Structures are given as C-alpha cells and as structure tokens.
C-alpha cells in the first residue's frame, strides 16, 4: 500500500460511494416509511402493511449502522489491488437494496410473519456481528485486524450469513421473478467477495490459516 492509502482521509474517500448509496437509500425510503407509519397509527392498514413497514424500518436502521462503521473504522494495513475485488464488494453489499424498489406482492399472512421473523433475526445477527468487528469493519477486501471471537469463533463471515437471511426475508415480501433474480445475483457477488476477502486476510495474518481450519466459512455444518 502507498503511504496516502494508510490515511483516514483516503479511507473515507474510498468509502464515499457506499456512504452515498446507503444515504440515498435512507433518503428515498424515509418519507415512504413515515407515510406507512402514519397509516398504521390511524388504523388504515392491516398486518401485511405492518410487516412491510417493519422490513423497511430494519433495512434502513442497518444501512445507518453501516454508515457509522464506515466513518469510525481504522485504516487498513493491507488491501487487494485491482477493480474486480471492489466491484464484487460493492455489488455484494448494495445490489440487494434494489429489491426495496419493487412493488410488494399480495401474500398470505403467514408469509409476512415468516418474512418479518427472518428480517428481524438476520439484521439483528448482522448488527451483533458487526459490533464485534467495531473499527475493523471492512466492505472492500481489506485487512485491519483479525477477529476470531464471538460469532467469528464459529464462522468466518457471520455478517454475510445474517445479511443473506435478512435479504431472503425481504425478498419474500416482494415475491416476483425480479426479486429472486436480484437475490441470486447478490448472493453470487457475496461468494466472490468472500473469496477475495479470505485471500487478503490469509496473506496478511499468519494466524488466519489455523483459524480457517477450525471454523466454517459461511454456514455451520455445511460450508
């Protein structure tokens, strides 16, 4: 890494597109969320609208947490060069938000309840995992500090696992072919992102190989 790449100013500049993306998402969905909340308070909406409102609220809270972590994180000690790792990271992180731009589908109550449960569990788990990372949080394939405690003692990428659980729950409320395609593409980019991330971590931290040998990559007991 070049000297200027180890400065906080450069790190913020690198994170600016993602900060802008999540900020734009909050600004676009904030008024809609407020309108839905007002409708719920007036008793003009049913349980389906309440579940959809919860999905949007939790997604926006999660986007806000990501913005905070991008601001407070430390500078990286190593990163992968080239455009491909960065493209995979950006699309793996942000492409799933496109689902929120689709019209919601009319679905049975039990699907909304199941969806809300997945969203709540996924976003709560992702937020908990990111709090273990704290200032070591990365979006691009970068090495800051090797975290091996908490949820990272079991799987190497708990944030990504819980993000997929939450996104799957969101997708259920937009049960349309485009929603499925967006979810599948986002998951593919996440797998690419994991490969790039493990490459930079294994090349930076000597303890990564034994850590990887005793943990699961993404899904405990399966992968």
N, C-alpha and C positions, 0 to 999 in steps of 0.2 A: 504494500500500500504506500502511496505517496504521502508526504507529510500533511498536506492540506486535507487529505481524506480522513485523517485522525482528529479533525476538529469538530466541535459540536455544530458550528455554523454549516459546515458541509453536510453533516448528518441530517440536519433539519432541511436543508435544501433537497437532499435526496428523498426525504420523506414527504416533501411538499405535495407531490401529485396524489399520494394516498390520503394525506390530510385533507386535501381539497375534495377528493372523491367522497370521503365519508362525511365531510362537512356539507357538501352539496346534497347528499342523501338525506341528512338530517333536515336541511332547509326545505327540501322538496316534500318530505313526508310529514314534517312537523305540523303545518296547517291542517293537513288531512287528518292527522291523529287527533288534533284539538277538536275538529268538527265531529269526529266519531265519538269522542269522549262526551261532548255536549249532547249528542243524540242519545247516548246511553243514560246520562243523568236525567234527561227528560222522559225516559221510558219509551222512546220511539224506536228502539232496536231490540232484537232478540239475542239469544245466546250465541248464534252464529256471528253476529256483528261484534259481540263482546270478545269472542275468541280471536277474530281477525284483528281487532284493536290491540289485544294483548300481544299478538305476533309482531305487529308493527312497533309497539312500545319497546318490547325487549330487544328487537333488532336495532332500534335507534340508541338505546342505552349501551348496547355492545359496541356500536360504532363510536359513540362518545368515549368509551373506555379505551378503545384503540387509539384515538386521537391523543388522549392524555399520555398513554405509554410512549407514543412516538415522540412526544415533546420531552419526556423526562429520562429516557433511556440514555445509557452511556454510549460512547463512540465504540465502533467495532475494532478488534485487534486484527481481524483478517476477513476478507470477503472474496467471493468468486468473481473473476473478470468476465466480461462478455455480456451480450444483450439477452441471450436465452434464459439464464437464471433469473434475471429481473423480470422478463416478460411472464415467465411461469409464475413467479411470486405475485405479481400484480393481478394477473387473471385468476390465480387460485384464491387470492384474497377478496377481490372485488366483483368478479363476474356474477357470483351468486345473488348479489343485490338486484340484478336485473329482474329476478322473479317478482320482486315487490312492485314492479311497474306493470305487471299483468293484471287483468281483471280477475277478481276472485270467483271461484266456482260455487254453485249452489250444491251443498253436500249435506249428508245426514249429520245429525247432532254428534253421534259417536266419533265420527271422523274429526270434527272440530275439537272434541275433547281430547282425542289421542294426539292430534296435532299440537294443541296447546301444551300438553304434557311433555312432548318431545322438545318443543321450543324452550320451555322453562328449564328442563333438565340440561339440554345442550348448551344454552347460553350461560347458565349458572356454572356448569362444569368448565366451560371455556374461560369464564371470568376468574374462577378459582385457580385454574392452571396458570393463567397469565399473571396473577398476583404472586405466584411462586417465582415466576421469571422476573417480575418487577422491572428493574432497569436493564435487564439482559434481554428484554423483548426485541425480537427482530421480525421483519417482514421479508426482506431480501435474504438470500443465503449469506449470512454474516455470522462471525463468531465473536461473542462478547465474553461470556462466562459459561462454563459447563454446569448446568443444573441437573442434579441427579436425585433430588429429594422430593417428597410429596408425591404427586401423581407421576412425576418423572422417574420415580423408583420402579414403576411398573411398566410404563410405556414411554417411548421416546418422543412422541408427538401428541400429547393429550389435547392440546388446544385444537389441533386439526380434527381429531376424532370427535370432540364435542361440537365443533363448528358444523361438521357434516350431519350430526344428529339434529342440531337445530335447523339447519337448512332443509333437511329432509322433512321435518315437521312443517316448515313454512311452505315447502313445495306441495304438501298435501292440501293446503288451503287454496292452491292455485292449480288444481288437478287438470292441467291442459298439456297437450304434447310439447308446447314450447317450454313449459316449466320443467318437464322431465329432461328435455334436451339441455337446458341450461344447467341443471343439476349434474347431469352426466359429464358435461364438458368441464364444469368447475372441479369435479372430483378428479378428473384426469389431470388437470393442471396442478392440483394439490399433490398428486402422486409424483409428478415431475419435480415439484418444489421440494418434496421430502428428499428425493434423491440428491438434488443439488445441495440441500442443507446438510445432509449427512456427509457429503464429500468435503465441505469446508470444515465441519466440526472434527472429522477424523484426521484431517490434515493439520489441524491447529492444536488439538488437545491429545496428548499421548494416552490419557485415561479413557478416551472415547471408545476404543476397540473393546476393552473388557466390559465397559458399561453396556455397549450394544449387545455383547454376547449374553448378558444376563437379563435383558429386557426385550419386550415385544416392540415392534416398530409402530403399529397403529392400533391393532385390535387384539386385546389379550386372548391368548389361547389359539389364535388363528393366523395373525400376520404381524 
